[in-house]
C-alpha cells in the first residue's frame, strides 16, 4: 500500500466494514509526487462520534493522526515529534483526560488502523 489510491481504498473500506461506522467521507486528498501524498477521511459513527483519519506519506515514512471527537471529549493517536522522552517516541496517545501516553502504533496504517478500531470498540468509544 504505497500509492494514494491503494492506501485510501484500504482506509475507506476498513472503516466502512467497521460495525459502528455509518457514513465515510473523503474530506481531502493531495498528491505531490508518486510517493508523496496526503489525505483526510471522516467516519460518522452510530454513537454520534466522528473519527478523523489523517495520513501523510513520503516514501516509506507516514505521519498520521487518528482523532475521535465525542462531544467535549476527544482522544488522538499521532506521531508528531513533540514528546522525545516517550518510550514509544514519536508515537503517542492523547487520552480523554488530556494526558499523553505511550502508543502501540507504528506508522503502518495496515497495522495501526486496526488497533485504533479495536481500542475504540473495546472501550465503547466508537
C-alpha positions in Angstrom: 0.0 0.0 0.0 2.4 2.6 -1.2 0.1 4.6 -3.5 -2.6 7.1 -2.7 -5.4 5.0 -4.3 -4.3 1.8 -2.5 -3.9 3.4 0.9 -7.1 5.5 0.6 -9.1 2.5 -0.5 -7.8 0.4 2.4 -8.8 3.1 5.0 -12.2 3.7 3.5 -13.1 0.0 3.1 -11.8 -0.8 6.6 -13.9 2.0 8.1 -17.0 1.0 6.1 -16.7 -2.6 7.3 -16.5 -1.5 11.0 -19.8 -2.3 12.7 -20.3 1.0 14.4 -19.4 3.1 11.3 -22.1 5.0 9.4 -21.1 7.3 6.6 -17.4 7.5 5.5 -16.4 10.6 3.6 -13.1 11.5 2.0 -12.5 15.1 3.0 -9.2 15.9 1.2 -6.6 14.3 -1.0 -3.4 15.7 -2.3 -0.7 14.1 -4.4 2.6 15.8 -4.5 4.5 13.1 -6.3 4.0 9.3 -6.9 5.4 8.5 -3.4 4.3 11.7 -1.6 0.6 12.3 -0.8 -1.8 13.1 2.0 -5.5 12.5 2.7 -8.2 13.0 5.4 -11.1 10.7 5.9 -14.1 11.3 8.3 -16.2 8.4 9.6 -19.5 9.3 11.3 -20.2 6.7 14.0 -23.5 5.3 15.3 -22.8 6.8 18.7 -22.7 10.3 17.3 -18.9 10.5 17.5 -16.7 11.1 14.5 -13.4 9.5 13.7 -11.0 11.5 11.6 -8.0 9.8 9.9 -5.2 11.9 8.5 -2.3 10.4 6.7 0.7 11.9 5.0 3.1 9.6 3.2 6.5 10.5 1.9 8.3 7.4 0.6 8.3 4.9 3.4 7.6 7.4 6.1 4.0 8.1 7.3 2.8 10.9 9.5 -0.6 10.1 11.0 -3.3 11.2 13.3 -6.4 9.2 14.3 -8.7 11.6 16.1 -12.0 10.7 17.8 -14.3 13.6 18.7 -17.1 12.9 21.0 -18.9 15.9 22.5 -16.5 17.9 24.6 -14.1 14.9 24.8 -11.5 13.8 22.3 -8.7 11.3 22.0 -5.9 11.1 19.5 -3.1 8.9 18.3 -0.3 10.7 16.3 3.4 10.7 15.7 4.2 14.4 15.8 7.7 14.6 17.3 6.6 16.6 20.5 7.5 14.1 23.2 11.1 12.8 22.8 11.1 11.2 26.3 8.1 9.0 25.4 9.2 5.3 25.3 7.3 4.8 22.0 8.6 8.1 20.5 7.4 9.6 18.2 4.2 7.5 18.6 1.9 8.7 21.4 -1.7 8.7 22.5 -3.7 11.7 23.9 -6.3 10.3 26.3 -9.7 11.8 27.2 -8.2 13.3 30.4 -5.7 15.3 28.3 -2.7 13.1 29.3 -0.1 11.8 26.8 0.7 8.1 26.9 2.9 5.7 25.0 1.3 4.2 21.9 1.5 0.8 20.3 1.1 2.4 16.8 4.0 2.1 14.4 3.2 4.3 11.4 2.0 1.4 9.3 -1.7 2.2 8.5 -2.5 -1.5 7.9 -1.4 -2.3 11.5 -2.4 1.0 13.2 -6.0 1.5 11.9 -7.0 -2.0 13.1 -5.5 -1.3 16.6 -7.4 2.1 16.8 -10.7 0.5 15.8 -10.1 -2.4 18.3 -9.4 0.1 21.0 -12.5 2.2 20.2 -14.7 -0.9 20.1 -13.3 -2.3 23.4 -13.7 1.0 25.3 -17.0 1.7 23.6 -15.9 5.0 22.2 -17.0 4.1 18.7 
